[in-house]
Amino acid sequence: MTKASFCNHKRETENTAIVTVEISGAFDNAWHPAILQQLDKANFPAVLIKIINSYFEDRSVEFKYTNVKCIRKINKGCPQGGIISPILWNILFNDFNLSFNESFARVIAFADDVTFVVWSSNIYDLQYNITKCLIKIKAWCEKVKLSLSPNKTDSFQEKPPKKTTAVFLDMTSAFDRVWREKLREKLHNIGVRGKTLIWIADFLRGRRLKVRVNGEFSKEGRTWAGVTQGSVLSPLLYLLYINDIHPYLTEDTKVACYADDIAIWHTSSSIEKS
């Protein structure tokens, strides 16, 4: 595919992935009957098919180690270094090229290197489309007695430009407004129970405060909410109190919390969607 034709299919608003596929020992495993079948299917002259068939016949590989020699006949493979071998491989693989007509992808092949260009408007459909491409190439390989090399199959994804919207929240008197009964309930739900929960409840119970102005103290007043400012335990209790904020956000919305400072952001193709 030319660069121009690829650009016609890739839209700026779409996610695009490049998937490179390695066919294990492609030239060495090209099945002779499959090549001859493609020659016949393409209406090659019968004489030429007979010549190529003769070219394949009586081929063997020889292995020799010290005084041991092993010879084995083969019915597959395009001889490495043969002038005609790349042409025979292309004839074989052309069968897949002609059968692959998906609207969401293009296949690019150079010798035994195969690349899929896959696109979709969203990431989930893109992953599905990649899977369909791999299923198709795997099925074709099985049909012609070839196999894929998983450790040499790779992909990378090109995403269209994204817009990110972030919101920074400051909870008013966050530490002083923690609802203690709800905090105890949340601690119980996450597995803090028994003596530990009783100890924390006792730590929060019966707390009082007073205000000093110009050296004079006010009367003490009992507090019914909040975790103690300056305590080593208080930041941890506050984080456990707000830790269940995530279920209230959409899956693709991110949140970061540091003490009582919260940042929420969402990335999308447009500010409106964010």
PyRosetta script that sets phi, psi and omega in degrees:
from pyrosetta import init, pose_from_sequence

init()
pose = pose_from_sequence("MTKASFCNHKRETENTAIVTVEISGAFDNAWHPAILQQLDKANFPAVLIKIINSYFEDRSVEFKYTNVKCIRKINKGCPQGGIISPILWNILFNDFNLSFNESFARVIAFADDVTFVVWSSNIYDLQYNITKCLIKIKAWCEKVKLSLSPNKTDSFQEKPPKKTTAVFLDMTSAFDRVWREKLREKLHNIGVRGKTLIWIADFLRGRRLKVRVNGEFSKEGRTWAGVTQGSVLSPLLYLLYINDIHPYLTEDTKVACYADDIAIWHTSSSIEKS")
pose.set_psi(1, 135.2)
pose.set_omega(1, 178.5)
pose.set_phi(2, -75.9)
pose.set_psi(2, 162.4)
pose.set_omega(2, 179.3)
pose.set_phi(3, -60.8)
pose.set_psi(3, -39.3)
pose.set_omega(3, -178.9)
pose.set_phi(4, -63.1)
pose.set_psi(4, -45.0)
pose.set_omega(4, -178.4)
pose.set_phi(5, -67.6)
pose.set_psi(5, -33.0)
pose.set_omega(5, 177.3)
pose.set_phi(6, -66.0)
pose.set_psi(6, -41.7)
pose.set_omega(6, 179.8)
pose.set_phi(7, -63.1)
pose.set_psi(7, -31.0)
pose.set_omega(7, 178.0)
pose.set_phi(8, -64.8)
pose.set_psi(8, -30.1)
pose.set_omega(8, -177.6)
pose.set_phi(9, -91.3)
pose.set_psi(9, -23.5)
pose.set_omega(9, -179.0)
pose.set_phi(10, -91.1)
pose.set_psi(10, 114.9)
pose.set_omega(10, 179.3)
pose.set_phi(11, -96.0)
pose.set_psi(11, 151.8)
pose.set_omega(11, -176.3)
pose.set_phi(12, -64.5)
pose.set_psi(12, -25.8)
pose.set_omega(12, -176.9)
pose.set_phi(13, -90.0)
pose.set_psi(13, 4.3)
pose.set_omega(13, -175.1)
pose.set_phi(14, -109.1)
pose.set_psi(14, 149.6)
pose.set_omega(14, 171.8)
pose.set_phi(15, -80.4)
pose.set_psi(15, 139.0)
pose.set_omega(15, -178.6)
pose.set_phi(16, -129.1)
pose.set_psi(16, 138.2)
pose.set_omega(16, 178.2)
pose.set_phi(17, -127.7)
pose.set_psi(17, 144.6)
pose.set_omega(17, 174.4)
pose.set_phi(18, -110.1)
pose.set_psi(18, 121.7)
pose.set_omega(18, -178.9)
pose.set_phi(19, -116.7)
pose.set_psi(19, 118.2)
pose.set_omega(19, 178.1)
pose.set_phi(20, -100.5)
pose.set_psi(20, 132.4)
pose.set_omega(20, -174.7)
pose.set_phi(21, -120.9)
pose.set_psi(21, 133.9)
pose.set_omega(21, 176.8)
pose.set_phi(22, -109.7)
pose.set_psi(22, 122.9)
pose.set_omega(22, 175.4)
pose.set_phi(23, -91.8)
pose.set_psi(23, 122.6)
pose.set_omega(23, -174.2)
pose.set_phi(24, -60.8)
pose.set_psi(24, 122.5)
pose.set_omega(24, 176.3)
pose.set_phi(25, 47.7)
pose.set_psi(25, 49.9)
pose.set_omega(25, -170.2)
pose.set_phi(26, -53.2)
pose.set_psi(26, -55.7)
pose.set_omega(26, -177.4)
pose.set_phi(27, -65.5)
pose.set_psi(27, -36.7)
pose.set_omega(27, -176.5)
pose.set_phi(28, -75.4)
pose.set_psi(28, -19.4)
pose.set_omega(28, -175.1)
pose.set_phi(29, -113.2)
pose.set_psi(29, 6.8)
pose.set_omega(29, 178.0)
pose.set_phi(30, -60.6)
pose.set_psi(30, 119.7)
pose.set_omega(30, -173.1)
pose.set_phi(31, -79.5)
pose.set_psi(31, 121.6)
pose.set_omega(31, -175.8)
pose.set_phi(32, -57.4)
pose.set_psi(32, -47.2)
pose.set_omega(32, 179.2)
pose.set_phi(33, -57.9)
pose.set_psi(33, -35.1)
pose.set_omega(33, 179.7)
pose.set_phi(34, -68.8)
pose.set_psi(34, -38.6)
pose.set_omega(34, 178.0)
pose.set_phi(35, -65.2)
pose.set_psi(35, -45.3)
pose.set_omega(35, -179.6)
pose.set_phi(36, -63.5)
pose.set_psi(36, -36.2)
pose.set_omega(36, 178.4)
pose.set_phi(37, -63.9)
pose.set_psi(37, -41.2)
pose.set_omega(37, 179.3)
pose.set_phi(38, -68.1)
pose.set_psi(38, -35.3)
pose.set_omega(38, 176.2)
pose.set_phi(39, -62.3)
pose.set_psi(39, -43.9)
pose.set_omega(39, 178.9)
pose.set_phi(40, -66.5)
pose.set_psi(40, -40.1)
pose.set_omega(40, -179.3)
pose.set_phi(41, -64.4)
pose.set_psi(41, -31.6)
pose.set_omega(41, -179.5)
pose.set_phi(42, -88.0)
pose.set_psi(42, 8.3)
pose.set_omega(42, 177.4)
pose.set_phi(43, 62.0)
pose.set_psi(43, 38.6)
pose.set_omega(43, 172.8)
pose.set_phi(44, -67.5)
pose.set_psi(44, 149.0)
pose.set_omega(44, 178.0)
pose.set_phi(45, -57.2)
pose.set_psi(45, 141.3)
pose.set_omega(45, -178.0)
pose.set_phi(46, -58.9)
pose.set_psi(46, -36.0)
pose.set_omega(46, -180.0)
pose.set_phi(47, -63.2)
pose.set_psi(47, -42.2)
pose.set_omega(47, -179.5)
pose.set_phi(48, -66.5)
pose.set_psi(48, -38.4)
pose.set_omega(48, 178.0)
pose.set_phi(49, -63.8)
pose.set_psi(49, -39.3)
pose.set_omega(49, 178.5)
pose.set_phi(50, -65.3)
pose.set_psi(50, -38.4)
pose.set_omega(50, 178.6)
pose.set_phi(51, -63.3)
pose.set_psi(51, -44.9)
pose.set_omega(51, 180.0)
pose.set_phi(52, -67.0)
pose.set_psi(52, -37.8)
pose.set_omega(52, 177.3)
pose.set_phi(53, -62.2)
pose.set_psi(53, -40.4)
pose.set_omega(53, 177.5)
pose.set_phi(54, -65.7)
pose.set_psi(54, -35.3)
pose.set_omega(54, 178.4)
pose.set_phi(55, -61.7)
pose.set_psi(55, -34.0)
pose.set_omega(55, 179.9)
pose.set_phi(56, -79.9)
pose.set_psi(56, -27.5)
pose.set_omega(56, -170.9)
pose.set_phi(57, -69.1)
pose.set_psi(57, 153.0)
pose.set_omega(57, 175.0)
pose.set_phi(58, 55.7)
pose.set_psi(58, 32.6)
pose.set_omega(58, 175.0)
pose.set_phi(59, -91.0)
pose.set_psi(59, 145.5)
pose.set_omega(59, -178.7)
pose.set_phi(60, -150.0)
pose.set_psi(60, 158.8)
pose.set_omega(60, 174.4)
pose.set_phi(61, -114.0)
pose.set_psi(61, 145.0)
pose.set_omega(61, -178.7)
pose.set_phi(62, -123.2)
pose.set_psi(62, 131.4)
pose.set_omega(62, 177.7)
pose.set_phi(63, -119.7)
pose.set_psi(63, 128.8)
pose.set_omega(63, -177.9)
pose.set_phi(64, -131.7)
pose.set_psi(64, 128.7)
pose.set_omega(64, 177.9)
pose.set_phi(65, -138.6)
pose.set_psi(65, 117.8)
pose.set_omega(65, -173.0)
pose.set_phi(66, 52.1)
pose.set_psi(66, -116.3)
pose.set_omega(66, -178.7)
pose.set_phi(67, -98.8)
pose.set_psi(67, 7.5)
pose.set_omega(67, -177.2)
pose.set_phi(68, -102.9)
pose.set_psi(68, 130.3)
pose.set_omega(68, 179.0)
pose.set_phi(69, -130.0)
pose.set_psi(69, 133.5)
pose.set_omega(69, -179.4)
pose.set_phi(70, -127.6)
pose.set_psi(70, 129.8)
pose.set_omega(70, 179.0)
pose.set_phi(71, -121.3)
pose.set_psi(71, 133.7)
pose.set_omega(71, -179.2)
pose.set_phi(72, -138.5)
pose.set_psi(72, 133.6)
pose.set_omega(72, 177.3)
pose.set_phi(73, -74.4)
pose.set_psi(73, 148.8)
pose.set_omega(73, -179.7)
pose.set_phi(74, -127.7)
pose.set_psi(74, 148.3)
pose.set_omega(74, 176.8)
pose.set_phi(75, -123.2)
pose.set_psi(75, 25.0)
pose.set_omega(75, 178.8)
pose.set_phi(76, -150.4)
pose.set_psi(76, 163.3)
pose.set_omega(76, 176.5)
pose.set_phi(77, 103.5)
pose.set_psi(77, 138.3)
pose.set_omega(77, 171.1)
pose.set_phi(78, -100.6)
pose.set_psi(78, 119.4)
pose.set_omega(78, -174.4)
pose.set_phi(79, -50.1)
pose.set_psi(79, 124.2)
pose.set_omega(79, 178.6)
pose.set_phi(80, -62.4)
pose.set_psi(80, 132.2)
pose.set_omega(80, -179.3)
pose.set_phi(81, 91.5)
pose.set_psi(81, -12.8)
pose.set_omega(81, 178.5)
pose.set_phi(82, -69.7)
pose.set_psi(82, 136.3)
pose.set_omega(82, -178.0)
pose.set_phi(83, -61.2)
pose.set_psi(83, -35.1)
pose.set_omega(83, -175.8)
pose.set_phi(84, -84.8)
pose.set_psi(84, -14.4)
pose.set_omega(84, -172.9)
pose.set_phi(85, -59.1)
pose.set_psi(85, -47.7)
pose.set_omega(85, 178.3)
pose.set_phi(86, -59.5)
pose.set_psi(86, -35.3)
pose.set_omega(86, 179.0)
pose.set_phi(87, -66.2)
pose.set_psi(87, -42.3)
pose.set_omega(87, 179.7)
pose.set_phi(88, -64.3)
pose.set_psi(88, -38.9)
pose.set_omega(88, 177.9)
pose.set_phi(89, -65.2)
pose.set_psi(89, -42.9)
pose.set_omega(89, 179.5)
pose.set_phi(90, -62.4)
pose.set_psi(90, -37.3)
pose.set_omega(90, 176.8)
pose.set_phi(91, -63.0)
pose.set_psi(91, -40.9)
pose.set_omega(91, 179.1)
pose.set_phi(92, -66.1)
pose.set_psi(92, -48.8)
pose.set_omega(92, -175.2)
pose.set_phi(93, -72.2)
pose.set_psi(93, -21.3)
pose.set_omega(93, 178.7)
pose.set_phi(94, -59.6)
pose.set_psi(94, -24.7)
pose.set_omega(94, 176.1)
pose.set_phi(95, -60.1)
pose.set_psi(95, -41.8)
pose.set_omega(95, 177.9)
pose.set_phi(96, -70.3)
pose.set_psi(96, -42.4)
pose.set_omega(96, 179.5)
pose.set_phi(97, -55.2)
pose.set_psi(97, -43.8)
pose.set_omega(97, -177.5)
pose.set_phi(98, -71.3)
pose.set_psi(98, -29.5)
pose.set_omega(98, -177.1)
pose.set_phi(99, -85.9)
pose.set_psi(99, -15.9)
pose.set_omega(99, -178.0)
pose.set_phi(100, -90.3)
pose.set_psi(100, 107.0)
pose.set_omega(100, -176.9)
pose.set_phi(101, -134.0)
pose.set_psi(101, 38.3)
pose.set_omega(101, 180.0)
pose.set_phi(102, -73.3)
pose.set_psi(102, 143.5)
pose.set_omega(102, -178.4)
pose.set_phi(103, -79.2)
pose.set_psi(103, -14.0)
pose.set_omega(103, -175.6)
pose.set_phi(104, -103.0)
pose.set_psi(104, 7.7)
pose.set_omega(104, -176.3)
pose.set_phi(105, -157.7)
pose.set_psi(105, 160.1)
pose.set_omega(105, 172.2)
pose.set_phi(106, -131.7)
pose.set_psi(106, 148.2)
pose.set_omega(106, 178.4)
pose.set_phi(107, -111.8)
pose.set_psi(107, 134.7)
pose.set_omega(107, 178.8)
pose.set_phi(108, -122.4)
pose.set_psi(108, 127.0)
pose.set_omega(108, -177.2)
pose.set_phi(109, -128.7)
pose.set_psi(109, 136.2)
pose.set_omega(109, 173.0)
pose.set_phi(110, -134.1)
pose.set_psi(110, 109.8)
pose.set_omega(110, -172.4)
pose.set_phi(111, 55.5)
pose.set_psi(111, -124.3)
pose.set_omega(111, -178.2)
pose.set_phi(112, -98.0)
pose.set_psi(112, 13.2)
pose.set_omega(112, 175.8)
pose.set_phi(113, -95.4)
pose.set_psi(113, 124.0)
pose.set_omega(113, -175.7)
pose.set_phi(114, -119.9)
pose.set_psi(114, 131.7)
pose.set_omega(114, 179.4)
pose.set_phi(115, -130.9)
pose.set_psi(115, 134.6)
pose.set_omega(115, 173.9)
pose.set_phi(116, -106.0)
pose.set_psi(116, 133.7)
pose.set_omega(116, 169.5)
pose.set_phi(117, -106.3)
pose.set_psi(117, 115.4)
pose.set_omega(117, -172.4)
pose.set_phi(118, -121.0)
pose.set_psi(118, 141.5)
pose.set_omega(118, 179.2)
pose.set_phi(119, -141.7)
pose.set_psi(119, 159.7)
pose.set_omega(119, 176.7)
pose.set_phi(120, -166.2)
pose.set_psi(120, 161.5)
pose.set_omega(120, -178.4)
pose.set_phi(121, -77.8)
pose.set_psi(121, -19.5)
pose.set_omega(121, 177.6)
pose.set_phi(122, -139.3)
pose.set_psi(122, 160.3)
pose.set_omega(122, -171.4)
pose.set_phi(123, -66.7)
pose.set_psi(123, -33.1)
pose.set_omega(123, -177.0)
pose.set_phi(124, -69.7)
pose.set_psi(124, -43.6)
pose.set_omega(124, 176.6)
pose.set_phi(125, -67.4)
pose.set_psi(125, -32.0)
pose.set_omega(125, 178.2)
pose.set_phi(126, -62.5)
pose.set_psi(126, -44.8)
pose.set_omega(126, 178.2)
pose.set_phi(127, -62.2)
pose.set_psi(127, -39.6)
pose.set_omega(127, 177.9)
pose.set_phi(128, -64.3)
pose.set_psi(128, -42.2)
pose.set_omega(128, 179.9)
pose.set_phi(129, -65.6)
pose.set_psi(129, -38.9)
pose.set_omega(129, 176.4)
pose.set_phi(130, -60.9)
pose.set_psi(130, -43.8)
pose.set_omega(130, 179.6)
pose.set_phi(131, -61.2)
pose.set_psi(131, -41.4)
pose.set_omega(131, 179.1)
pose.set_phi(132, -62.3)
pose.set_psi(132, -39.5)
pose.set_omega(132, 178.5)
pose.set_phi(133, -63.5)
pose.set_psi(133, -43.5)
pose.set_omega(133, -178.9)
pose.set_phi(134, -67.8)
pose.set_psi(134, -36.4)
pose.set_omega(134, 177.6)
pose.set_phi(135, -64.3)
pose.set_psi(135, -41.4)
pose.set_omega(135, -178.9)
pose.set_phi(136, -65.9)
pose.set_psi(136, -45.3)
pose.set_omega(136, -179.2)
pose.set_phi(137, -68.3)
pose.set_psi(137, -33.9)
pose.set_omega(137, 178.1)
pose.set_phi(138, -66.9)
pose.set_psi(138, -43.0)
pose.set_omega(138, 179.7)
pose.set_phi(139, -63.5)
pose.set_psi(139, -40.4)
pose.set_omega(139, 178.8)
pose.set_phi(140, -65.5)
pose.set_psi(140, -42.6)
pose.set_omega(140, 178.9)
pose.set_phi(141, -59.0)
pose.set_psi(141, -42.6)
pose.set_omega(141, 179.2)
pose.set_phi(142, -64.5)
pose.set_psi(142, -34.6)
pose.set_omega(142, -179.4)
pose.set_phi(143, -65.3)
pose.set_psi(143, -35.2)
pose.set_omega(143, -177.6)
pose.set_phi(144, -107.0)
pose.set_psi(144, 20.3)
pose.set_omega(144, 175.3)
pose.set_phi(145, 61.5)
pose.set_psi(145, 41.1)
pose.set_omega(145, 173.0)
pose.set_phi(146, -116.6)
pose.set_psi(146, 173.3)
pose.set_omega(146, 178.5)
pose.set_phi(147, -147.4)
pose.set_psi(147, 155.3)
pose.set_omega(147, 178.4)
pose.set_phi(148, -87.8)
pose.set_psi(148, 156.2)
pose.set_omega(148, 175.6)
pose.set_phi(149, -106.3)
pose.set_psi(149, 97.4)
pose.set_omega(149, -173.5)
pose.set_phi(150, -58.7)
pose.set_psi(150, -36.8)
pose.set_omega(150, -176.5)
pose.set_phi(151, -72.4)
pose.set_psi(151, -9.4)
pose.set_omega(151, 177.9)
pose.set_phi(152, -114.7)
pose.set_psi(152, 11.9)
pose.set_omega(152, 176.7)
pose.set_phi(153, -100.5)
pose.set_psi(153, 127.5)
pose.set_omega(153, -173.2)
pose.set_phi(154, -144.4)
pose.set_psi(154, 169.4)
pose.set_omega(154, 178.3)
pose.set_phi(155, -153.4)
pose.set_psi(155, 155.8)
pose.set_omega(155, 168.3)
pose.set_phi(156, -140.9)
pose.set_psi(156, 152.7)
pose.set_omega(156, -172.2)
pose.set_phi(157, -116.4)
pose.set_psi(157, 133.7)
pose.set_omega(157, 173.9)
pose.set_phi(158, -106.9)
pose.set_psi(158, 122.0)
pose.set_omega(158, -177.3)
pose.set_phi(159, -104.9)
pose.set_psi(159, 147.4)
pose.set_omega(159, 175.7)
pose.set_phi(160, -68.9)
pose.set_psi(160, 161.8)
pose.set_omega(160, 179.3)
pose.set_phi(161, -55.6)
pose.set_psi(161, 139.3)
pose.set_omega(161, -177.7)
pose.set_phi(162, -116.1)
pose.set_psi(162, 157.0)
pose.set_omega(162, 175.1)
pose.set_phi(163, -115.1)
pose.set_psi(163, 136.4)
pose.set_omega(163, -179.5)
pose.set_phi(164, -118.9)
pose.set_psi(164, 130.6)
pose.set_omega(164, 175.5)
pose.set_phi(165, -112.9)
pose.set_psi(165, 127.8)
pose.set_omega(165, -178.3)
pose.set_phi(166, -121.4)
pose.set_psi(166, 143.1)
pose.set_omega(166, 177.2)
pose.set_phi(167, -125.6)
pose.set_psi(167, 127.6)
pose.set_omega(167, 179.7)
pose.set_phi(168, -108.8)
pose.set_psi(168, 123.7)
pose.set_omega(168, -174.0)
pose.set_phi(169, -110.8)
pose.set_psi(169, 140.1)
pose.set_omega(169, 173.0)
pose.set_phi(170, -123.8)
pose.set_psi(170, 110.9)
pose.set_omega(170, -179.4)
pose.set_phi(171, -72.1)
pose.set_psi(171, 127.1)
pose.set_omega(171, 179.4)
pose.set_phi(172, -65.3)
pose.set_psi(172, 121.3)
pose.set_omega(172, 179.6)
pose.set_phi(173, 44.7)
pose.set_psi(173, 51.7)
pose.set_omega(173, -171.1)
pose.set_phi(174, -56.2)
pose.set_psi(174, -51.3)
pose.set_omega(174, -177.0)
pose.set_phi(175, -65.2)
pose.set_psi(175, -32.9)
pose.set_omega(175, -175.6)
pose.set_phi(176, -79.8)
pose.set_psi(176, -11.0)
pose.set_omega(176, -174.0)
pose.set_phi(177, -112.6)
pose.set_psi(177, 9.9)
pose.set_omega(177, 178.9)
pose.set_phi(178, -63.5)
pose.set_psi(178, 125.7)
pose.set_omega(178, 179.8)
pose.set_phi(179, -77.7)
pose.set_psi(179, 110.7)
pose.set_omega(179, -170.3)
pose.set_phi(180, -66.2)
pose.set_psi(180, -40.7)
pose.set_omega(180, 179.1)
pose.set_phi(181, -61.6)
pose.set_psi(181, -41.5)
pose.set_omega(181, 178.6)
pose.set_phi(182, -68.0)
pose.set_psi(182, -36.0)
pose.set_omega(182, 177.6)
pose.set_phi(183, -61.4)
pose.set_psi(183, -45.0)
pose.set_omega(183, 178.5)
pose.set_phi(184, -62.3)
pose.set_psi(184, -38.6)
pose.set_omega(184, 178.2)
pose.set_phi(185, -63.5)
pose.set_psi(185, -42.7)
pose.set_omega(185, 180.0)
pose.set_phi(186, -67.0)
pose.set_psi(186, -40.6)
pose.set_omega(186, 177.9)
pose.set_phi(187, -61.2)
pose.set_psi(187, -41.2)
pose.set_omega(187, 178.5)
pose.set_phi(188, -63.5)
pose.set_psi(188, -40.6)
pose.set_omega(188, -177.5)
pose.set_phi(189, -67.0)
pose.set_psi(189, -29.3)
pose.set_omega(189, -179.8)
pose.set_phi(190, -93.1)
pose.set_psi(190, 5.5)
pose.set_omega(190, 172.8)
pose.set_phi(191, 104.2)
pose.set_psi(191, 4.9)
pose.set_omega(191, 176.0)
pose.set_phi(192, -86.0)
pose.set_psi(192, 105.1)
pose.set_omega(192, -173.7)
pose.set_phi(193, -139.4)
pose.set_psi(193, -176.1)
pose.set_omega(193, 176.1)
pose.set_phi(194, 65.5)
pose.set_psi(194, -142.5)
pose.set_omega(194, -175.1)
pose.set_phi(195, -63.4)
pose.set_psi(195, -33.1)
pose.set_omega(195, 179.8)
pose.set_phi(196, -63.2)
pose.set_psi(196, -45.1)
pose.set_omega(196, 179.9)
pose.set_phi(197, -66.2)
pose.set_psi(197, -39.0)
pose.set_omega(197, 178.9)
pose.set_phi(198, -63.7)
pose.set_psi(198, -40.5)
pose.set_omega(198, -179.6)
pose.set_phi(199, -64.7)
pose.set_psi(199, -42.1)
pose.set_omega(199, 179.4)
pose.set_phi(200, -67.1)
pose.set_psi(200, -41.3)
pose.set_omega(200, 178.4)
pose.set_phi(201, -61.6)
pose.set_psi(201, -39.1)
pose.set_omega(201, 178.3)
pose.set_phi(202, -68.5)
pose.set_psi(202, -33.9)
pose.set_omega(202, 178.1)
pose.set_phi(203, -62.9)
pose.set_psi(203, -33.5)
pose.set_omega(203, -177.3)
pose.set_phi(204, -90.4)
pose.set_psi(204, -21.3)
pose.set_omega(204, -171.7)
pose.set_phi(205, -76.7)
pose.set_psi(205, 145.7)
pose.set_omega(205, 170.3)
pose.set_phi(206, 69.1)
pose.set_psi(206, 24.8)
pose.set_omega(206, -178.6)
pose.set_phi(207, -81.0)
pose.set_psi(207, 143.0)
pose.set_omega(207, -179.3)
pose.set_phi(208, -130.0)
pose.set_psi(208, 161.3)
pose.set_omega(208, 176.7)
pose.set_phi(209, -143.4)
pose.set_psi(209, 159.0)
pose.set_omega(209, 173.2)
pose.set_phi(210, -145.9)
pose.set_psi(210, 156.6)
pose.set_omega(210, -174.8)
pose.set_phi(211, -111.0)
pose.set_psi(211, 138.4)
pose.set_omega(211, 176.8)
pose.set_phi(212, -112.0)
pose.set_psi(212, 127.1)
pose.set_omega(212, 177.3)
pose.set_phi(213, -130.5)
pose.set_psi(213, 122.2)
pose.set_omega(213, -179.5)
pose.set_phi(214, 52.5)
pose.set_psi(214, 40.5)
pose.set_omega(214, 176.7)
pose.set_phi(215, 82.7)
pose.set_psi(215, -3.5)
pose.set_omega(215, -179.6)
pose.set_phi(216, -104.5)
pose.set_psi(216, 137.7)
pose.set_omega(216, -179.7)
pose.set_phi(217, -100.4)
pose.set_psi(217, 143.3)
pose.set_omega(217, 174.2)
pose.set_phi(218, -81.4)
pose.set_psi(218, 175.0)
pose.set_omega(218, 173.3)
pose.set_phi(219, -68.4)
pose.set_psi(219, 152.9)
pose.set_omega(219, 177.4)
pose.set_phi(220, -71.5)
pose.set_psi(220, 142.8)
pose.set_omega(220, 174.7)
pose.set_phi(221, -128.7)
pose.set_psi(221, 142.0)
pose.set_omega(221, -178.3)
pose.set_phi(222, -80.4)
pose.set_psi(222, 140.2)
pose.set_omega(222, 179.0)
pose.set_phi(223, -105.5)
pose.set_psi(223, 137.1)
pose.set_omega(223, -179.3)
pose.set_phi(224, -109.7)
pose.set_psi(224, -2.9)
pose.set_omega(224, -179.7)
pose.set_phi(225, -142.2)
pose.set_psi(225, 162.9)
pose.set_omega(225, 174.8)
pose.set_phi(226, 101.3)
pose.set_psi(226, 157.6)
pose.set_omega(226, 171.7)
pose.set_phi(227, -114.5)
pose.set_psi(227, 148.0)
pose.set_omega(227, -169.3)
pose.set_phi(228, -63.3)
pose.set_psi(228, 123.6)
pose.set_omega(228, 177.0)
pose.set_phi(229, -67.3)
pose.set_psi(229, 135.4)
pose.set_omega(229, 178.2)
pose.set_phi(230, 89.9)
pose.set_psi(230, -9.8)
pose.set_omega(230, 178.6)
pose.set_phi(231, -79.3)
pose.set_psi(231, 144.2)
pose.set_omega(231, 178.0)
pose.set_phi(232, -63.7)
pose.set_psi(232, -33.1)
pose.set_omega(232, -175.8)
pose.set_phi(233, -78.8)
pose.set_psi(233, -26.2)
pose.set_omega(233, -171.4)
pose.set_phi(234, -60.7)
pose.set_psi(234, -46.1)
pose.set_omega(234, 178.5)
pose.set_phi(235, -58.6)
pose.set_psi(235, -37.6)
pose.set_omega(235, 178.8)
pose.set_phi(236, -65.9)
pose.set_psi(236, -43.7)
pose.set_omega(236, 179.7)
pose.set_phi(237, -63.2)
pose.set_psi(237, -38.4)
pose.set_omega(237, 179.5)
pose.set_phi(238, -66.0)
pose.set_psi(238, -42.6)
pose.set_omega(238, 180.0)
pose.set_phi(239, -63.4)
pose.set_psi(239, -39.2)
pose.set_omega(239, 177.1)
pose.set_phi(240, -66.9)
pose.set_psi(240, -30.9)
pose.set_omega(240, 180.0)
pose.set_phi(241, -67.9)
pose.set_psi(241, -38.2)
pose.set_omega(241, -177.4)
pose.set_phi(242, -100.1)
pose.set_psi(242, 4.7)
pose.set_omega(242, -173.8)
pose.set_phi(243, -64.9)
pose.set_psi(243, -21.0)
pose.set_omega(243, -178.6)
pose.set_phi(244, -92.9)
pose.set_psi(244, 25.3)
pose.set_omega(244, 176.3)
pose.set_phi(245, -71.7)
pose.set_psi(245, -26.9)
pose.set_omega(245, -173.4)
pose.set_phi(246, -59.6)
pose.set_psi(246, -41.7)
pose.set_omega(246, -179.0)
pose.set_phi(247, -61.8)
pose.set_psi(247, -17.5)
pose.set_omega(247, -178.7)
pose.set_phi(248, -87.1)
pose.set_psi(248, -2.0)
pose.set_omega(248, 179.6)
pose.set_phi(249, -108.4)
pose.set_psi(249, 156.8)
pose.set_omega(249, 176.9)
pose.set_phi(250, -70.2)
pose.set_psi(250, 161.5)
pose.set_omega(250, -174.6)
pose.set_phi(251, -60.8)
pose.set_psi(251, -34.8)
pose.set_omega(251, -176.6)
pose.set_phi(252, -95.5)
pose.set_psi(252, 14.0)
pose.set_omega(252, 174.7)
pose.set_phi(253, -100.5)
pose.set_psi(253, 131.4)
pose.set_omega(253, -176.8)
pose.set_phi(254, -102.4)
pose.set_psi(254, 150.8)
pose.set_omega(254, 178.6)
pose.set_phi(255, -138.9)
pose.set_psi(255, 141.3)
pose.set_omega(255, 176.2)
pose.set_phi(256, -132.4)
pose.set_psi(256, 133.0)
pose.set_omega(256, -177.5)
pose.set_phi(257, -123.0)
pose.set_psi(257, 135.5)
pose.set_omega(257, 172.4)
pose.set_phi(258, -136.6)
pose.set_psi(258, 106.8)
pose.set_omega(258, -173.3)
pose.set_phi(259, 55.0)
pose.set_psi(259, -122.2)
pose.set_omega(259, -178.4)
pose.set_phi(260, -98.6)
pose.set_psi(260, 13.2)
pose.set_omega(260, 175.4)
pose.set_phi(261, -99.7)
pose.set_psi(261, 129.7)
pose.set_omega(261, -176.4)
pose.set_phi(262, -126.4)
pose.set_psi(262, 132.9)
pose.set_omega(262, 174.4)
pose.set_phi(263, -120.6)
pose.set_psi(263, 131.0)
pose.set_omega(263, 178.6)
pose.set_phi(264, -124.6)
pose.set_psi(264, 131.0)
pose.set_omega(264, 179.2)
pose.set_phi(265, -141.6)
pose.set_psi(265, 154.4)
pose.set_omega(265, -179.9)
pose.set_phi(266, -139.7)
pose.set_psi(266, 135.4)
pose.set_omega(266, 180.0)
pose.set_phi(267, -113.1)
pose.set_psi(267, 132.7)
pose.set_omega(267, -179.2)
pose.set_phi(268, -150.9)
pose.set_psi(268, 177.8)
pose.set_omega(268, -179.1)
pose.set_phi(269, -73.4)
pose.set_psi(269, -14.3)
pose.set_omega(269, 179.6)
pose.set_phi(270, -149.0)
pose.set_psi(270, 157.4)
pose.set_omega(270, 177.4)
pose.set_phi(271, -62.7)
pose.set_psi(271, -36.9)
pose.set_omega(271, -178.2)
pose.set_phi(272, -60.8)
pose.set_psi(272, -43.1)
pose.set_omega(272, -179.5)
pose.set_phi(273, -69.5)
pose.set_psi(273, -34.2)
pose.set_omega(273, 177.3)
pose.set_phi(274, -64.0)
pose.dump_pdb("model.pdb")
